[in-house]
């Protein structure tokens, strides 16, 4: 009887710990970045609806030019774009993202990446799609249409192509190390009837265009492209381009 009780208690505890951990992650508040604002000519942005409801704006994040690219420090989760950057038909948008110190401004991994197909961005009907990577070796594909919608499931998806902070050449079996650097080359492409997300030269996700365009999702795969950052990130972006 004692053995049964012990197993039952252990099982309950095992179920409780992940729940508490998830709750702690969800409750990590977005900080306000000192000297914030969008400081790159021609660029603008929008914080997520929940951030705006909490009183956050783009003045609470910092977006500046640095080393031929950008340095982005959030703050609230946000999408950033230059209205002049538009893509139609088949195209690829790519950039290199460097997190100099993994998790230096957060308590758990937060993602960043490429956004495409932006339409009605300054309105309540905003639609856009993004692929973002985590320095822990996972990625997500999500969108707004205008409410948030998922493309590759409710949880981040692991892929061996995605780098882990501090893992070096030891590969996917090594855990990401807080405070270590990590770099991801992220690309989001429209090719015929497919949308593909590539990380470090490997296609990690391929989706039918028809599955992400329509009511409650994208207005079109044609539109403005830009950058996407979760809350409380510190990332340097280089080689941002359209092909």
C-alpha positions in Angstrom: 0.0 0.0 0.0 2.8 2.4 0.8 4.4 1.6 -2.6 1.2 2.4 -4.4 0.8 5.7 -2.4 4.5 6.6 -3.2 4.0 6.0 -6.9 0.8 8.0 -6.9 2.4 10.9 -5.2 5.4 10.8 -7.5 3.2 10.7 -10.6 1.2 13.7 -9.3 4.4 15.6 -8.5 5.8 14.9 -12.0 2.6 16.2 -13.5 2.7 19.3 -11.3 6.3 20.4 -11.9 5.9 21.0 -15.7 2.6 22.8 -15.0 4.3 25.2 -12.6 7.2 25.7 -15.0 4.9 26.5 -17.8 3.0 28.9 -15.6 6.2 30.6 -14.6 7.2 31.1 -18.2 3.8 32.5 -19.2 3.9 34.9 -16.3 7.3 36.4 -17.3 6.4 40.1 -17.7 7.6 42.1 -20.7 10.1 44.7 -19.6 10.4 48.3 -20.8 13.7 48.9 -22.5 15.5 52.1 -21.6 16.0 54.6 -24.4 13.5 52.6 -26.5 11.8 53.3 -29.8 12.2 52.5 -33.4 15.2 54.4 -34.5 15.8 53.1 -38.0 14.7 55.4 -40.8 11.6 54.1 -42.7 10.8 51.4 -40.3 7.8 51.0 -38.1 6.2 48.3 -36.0 3.4 47.0 -33.9 3.3 45.2 -30.5 1.1 42.3 -30.0 -2.5 42.9 -28.9 -1.9 41.5 -25.4 1.1 43.8 -25.0 -0.9 46.8 -26.1 -3.6 45.9 -23.6 -1.0 46.0 -20.9 0.0 49.5 -21.9 3.1 48.5 -24.0 4.1 50.3 -27.2 7.0 50.3 -29.6 8.6 52.9 -27.3 9.2 50.0 -24.9 11.5 48.2 -27.3 14.7 49.4 -29.0 15.4 49.0 -32.7 18.6 50.6 -34.0 21.1 50.3 -36.8 24.3 48.5 -35.9 27.2 47.0 -37.9 25.4 47.1 -41.2 22.4 45.5 -39.7 20.1 46.0 -36.8 20.2 45.5 -33.0 16.8 44.7 -31.6 16.1 44.6 -27.9 12.6 43.8 -26.6 10.5 44.7 -24.5 7.1 43.7 -25.7 6.6 41.1 -28.5 6.5 42.9 -31.8 6.6 42.8 -35.5 8.8 45.3 -37.3 8.7 46.3 -40.9 9.5 49.0 -43.5 6.4 49.6 -45.7 8.7 49.9 -48.8 9.7 46.3 -48.4 7.2 44.3 -50.4 7.4 40.9 -52.1 5.0 39.2 -54.6 4.9 35.9 -56.4 7.7 33.5 -55.5 10.3 35.0 -53.2 12.6 34.3 -50.2 13.3 36.6 -47.3 16.3 35.8 -45.2 18.5 37.1 -42.4 21.1 36.1 -39.9 20.1 36.4 -36.2 22.8 36.4 -33.5 21.8 36.2 -29.8 25.2 37.2 -28.2 24.2 35.9 -24.8 21.4 33.3 -24.8 18.6 34.1 -22.4 20.5 37.2 -21.0 17.2 39.1 -20.7 14.7 36.3 -20.1 14.0 33.3 -17.9 13.5 30.8 -20.8 14.2 30.7 -24.5 12.4 33.2 -26.7 12.2 33.2 -30.5 12.9 35.6 -33.3 12.7 35.4 -37.1 11.4 36.5 -40.5 7.9 37.8 -41.2 6.2 37.8 -44.6 2.9 38.4 -46.4 2.0 41.5 -44.3 -1.2 43.2 -45.2 -3.4 45.9 -43.5 -0.6 46.1 -40.9 -1.7 49.5 -39.5 -5.3 48.3 -39.0 -7.2 45.9 -36.8 -7.3 43.5 -39.7 -3.5 42.9 -39.8 -2.4 39.7 -41.4 1.2 38.4 -41.5 3.1 35.1 -41.2 6.4 34.4 -39.4 8.9 31.7 -38.8 11.0 32.1 -35.7 13.8 30.0 -34.1 14.9 29.5 -30.5 18.4 29.2 -29.3 17.4 25.9 -27.7 17.0 24.1 -31.1 13.3 24.6 -31.9 11.2 26.7 -34.1 7.6 27.9 -34.6 5.6 29.0 -37.6 2.7 31.4 -36.6 0.6 34.1 -38.0 -1.9 36.8 -37.4 -5.1 37.1 -39.3 -5.9 39.3 -37.3 -6.1 36.9 -34.4 -3.1 34.7 -33.8 -3.1 31.3 -35.5 -0.7 28.3 -35.4 0.8 26.6 -38.4 3.2 23.9 -37.0 1.4 23.0 -33.9 0.9 24.4 -30.4 4.4 23.8 -29.2 7.9 24.7 -30.6 9.1 22.0 -32.9 12.7 20.6 -32.6 15.0 20.2 -35.6 18.6 19.2 -35.6 19.4 22.0 -38.1 18.6 24.6 -35.5 21.6 25.7 -33.5 21.7 25.5 -29.7 23.6 28.1 -27.6 27.0 26.9 -26.7 26.5 23.4 -28.3 29.3 23.9 -30.9 29.9 20.8 -32.9 28.6 18.4 -30.3 25.2 18.4 -32.0 21.6 18.0 -31.0 22.2 16.0 -27.9 23.7 18.9 -26.1 21.5 21.2 -24.0 21.6 25.0 -24.8 23.7 27.0 -22.4 22.5 30.2 -20.8 24.9 33.1 -21.6 26.5 31.5 -24.6 26.2 32.9 -28.1 23.9 31.3 -30.8 23.4 32.3 -34.4 20.6 31.2 -36.8 20.2 31.8 -40.5 16.5 32.0 -41.1 14.7 32.1 -44.4 10.9 32.1 -45.3 10.0 31.4 -48.9 7.0 31.3 -51.1 7.5 28.7 -53.9 4.5 27.9 -56.1 1.9 26.4 -53.8 4.2 26.0 -50.8 5.5 28.2 -48.0 8.9 27.0 -46.6 10.8 27.9 -43.5 14.6 27.1 -43.6 17.0 27.4 -40.7 20.7 27.2 -41.3 20.2 26.0 -44.9 17.7 23.2 -44.1 14.0 23.3 -44.8 12.5 22.6 -41.3 8.9 23.2 -42.3 6.9 23.1 -45.6 3.2 24.1 -45.8 0.5 24.3 -48.4 -0.2 27.9 -49.3 -3.9 27.1 -49.3 -3.7 26.1 -45.6 -2.5 29.5 -44.5 -4.4 31.9 -46.8 -8.1 32.5 -46.2 -10.5 33.8 -43.6 -8.9 34.2 -40.2 -5.4 33.7 -41.7 -3.4 35.5 -44.4 -5.0 37.8 -46.9 -2.4 36.8 -49.4 1.2 35.6 -49.6 2.0 38.9 -51.4 2.7 41.8 -49.0 5.2 43.5 -46.7 8.1 41.6 -45.2 9.9 42.3 -42.0 11.2 40.9 -38.7 9.5 39.2 -35.7 10.6 39.2 -32.1 9.1 37.6 -28.9 9.1 39.6 -25.7 12.4 40.1 -23.8 14.9 39.3 -26.5 18.3 40.8 -27.4 19.3 40.0 -31.0 21.6 41.4 -33.7 20.3 41.0 -37.3 22.5 41.0 -40.4 22.2 40.1 -44.1 18.5 40.9 -44.1 17.5 40.6 -47.8 14.9 39.5 -50.4 15.7 37.1 -53.2 
